[in-house]
Amino acid sequence: MNVLQELEQIVLDGDVDALQDKIQKLQASNEYDALYNVANLLIEYGFIGQADEILSQLLLVFPDEAQLKIDRAAALLELGEEDEALLLLTDISPDEEEYVQALLAQADYYQMLGLAETALSKVREAATLSPNEPVIQLAQAELLLDSGRYSEAVRIYEKLHETTEEIAGVRLSSRLAEAYSAGAAYEEAIPFYEALLDKEQNPEELFGLGLAYYQTGRYAEAVTRLEQLLEMDPDYFSAYMLAGQSYAQQNEDDKALELFKKGIERDEFDKELQLAAGKSALKLQMPEQAEGHLKEALVLDPEYIEALVTLASVYENQEEDQALIELLTYSEVDQLEIPLLHAFLAYAYERTEDYEKAYEMYFKAYDGMNEDAAFLDQYARFLLEEGKRDEALSVIQQLVRIAPHEEEWTAYIAQSEEEG
């Protein structure tokens, strides 16, 4: 058994003390080639700190060895020592054979810092020096994809895909499907997803294809793929939502509700699924079940505006005034500044004969609801009942501006003008 095999066995056995002892003995020797190979083995198994010690030692012996600088820089990046890594990489001059490799490593450094344009500039410089190197073209495409420049990434992936399916462990069909989908070119993504899934069923790609079908209006096919995914992985929670939405698009609200509820059984803390289940229950004329799901969504997130508005709409439609007032008072609706909720409160206070609060809520709702004819009609009638004729006339004039065929109010304005 050679040194590498012996060390690998120690790693596999998990004997940390024996590993450290073996590394120390090797470091005391002058077997530099063996040490370098050991460092690479340690990196492969995740012992980055120990590998860095060896690479650091080797650099003391071979301070001008560019490959050692690149290898140690990569280890330092893994260890979070980015500044020291960059110093090593920038110490490699353009006339050295490893300069292109150093540029790619610098690109990784800048990408880690979120400096996408700087990272791209390094890859482009590398591509200029080695224009026919597929790995460099792939690196450029990957950066473009990560930075949201999908069409540019697609062009490079397509060109690479003409000659090969895989580079450095990256499946180009998978990247093309991802890039097309990310850029909302779902129709173009579908053939790549289908080709990938013909070879192997993969949860991420099943979901990607389901989403692409959904976005292109092929809802039945979306359901088929998403249900395949859920059979494979029942905890793929996004699939419950998308499959349910696909059923809803086909007006199969009972099946949509069933999917949402199955998702909730797997994760009762998913507020989006609770909201979706509530909306489906409403469409199925099941207000009590809808109320339960919407309340659960608000327990999970008291500031979940869509759930709040939906539940308030349920109470308003059923004229459950006390429940509506309690819900919106608890939610501090005044701070939310949502005119529709102010309008709901106005209606509830009016029905419960709390006219002072109703007037306050109508007034707050008006600026945001002054294009809503139904609201203006109800507000005008309230003002007239309260004897606020001048304010009512202003609201009625606005109502007639947006709904000029309202004969009752047109006649009211004419009569007011005659009396005035």
Steps between C-alpha positions, in 0.01 A plus 500: 500500500653833395489822701187633330308176541603478864393858567170451317423196714571700816261771377231243422546345845448843655813469716583869548800440729658253259435744213674786680793276594542383141487857365765615748731217400460586134563869567826408672616318186622653175256301286351807336311321222338273756411799717335674206293193417403467867383863504274432201362188669424695817318765299296230329383371840438845646805535724571847366691633802746210501544528122572873535776429752670269251459743207636783713804286586556414135486866401783575743711250304368599154400868536475560125285196417182650349292181529568486873382860533177417318441185705562676829284796394212258434546350847514845659175598327337192651632605841368855464844659464406688184753785522796268542371288212479802271859599583621159384295513180608850402862399554479281189621698198341500151803330347459191716329190361255490793383860455169401336430260787578781745251727322227238542584468868480879534160486336389255771630742762308797362187293452513403869507870583198566278704701248356338189635749246854476635477121495377514140788726400747242630332216310486709182871573529559126535280437195702751298819312585344154440206562266439132415504362852153357583553519877558875478195549279299298751628715786387811312155353439467400866578853615255648252231261622567585866485872427164477318630554146314200368502561124878551501547183701273306263707599198814354656329187631344439156836528327661259746205263474556464127811290568447344843240427768719539807799712606668475840202311640250761376219369277444761234141390434425565865656844486313588181170395656581708810616805304199500265260463795673771702464733203129408468561321168305200627405363158869476407583335835248217464690282245814510714310399815322221311828366358659500845206322660492238227842392628450543875221613733629790709287702747642839404451438130152357551405818682667712231304324228177526700558874537577538129179315409303718743645822362412396143144405590549123480341441839412131465858417406622711791285297740631171360863597554442658841313198630788281378728727702286471814501121473879518487534762775188572710687781678559706186265768631506736200348224288180494708444868431573481129299182448205653685524816292506285184177330607347840582585625151294208365211594734556180698484681832417186699824337384689823560374515859594134551858571385533808720373304802745216430778757497379642830502150651871483413572856614233672708720810527480590129294819496475507119339156495258607773401806294464295181283245682286782637446649154413160350252433781336835426459411133339173611252691717656370823539822703556333837787289367638806321487699822695229683783498246517879482514529877784247505688707242464807721612310809815408308547859383279770656622747233407275206303764310350276232360261760370793705319655203356165393367420848361852534323448166344180633366681804378793289316275254327324789448825691670354807554848631634426845752247367605749231544783751698278737723372219584842363531671837741228616695538175538877556360571155558875539875438486468277192340776292296260285193690372294184437533400865397850609196459275414163655519657845281788387232258381521295821478806726208633298312172530564492875383864526834636617465791261785711635755225435335418168542861389867493603564180302313620190711817504826298529397263222393769254833601341585141416147397400385804299500296177277229649138572406349260756695660783411852388133407479497363855703794633263750339194332652666496840582871480146584397362296791731694730383831359838586349356614169795710380744215553253260339472720193878498455506119521204472260671728247805273511275196456332650193839585352599133499148360444313761291201272437394492867164671442407529866811696582498703179148611592613580855774729372256675264253552784777636726603746231139620464466542874840666528 
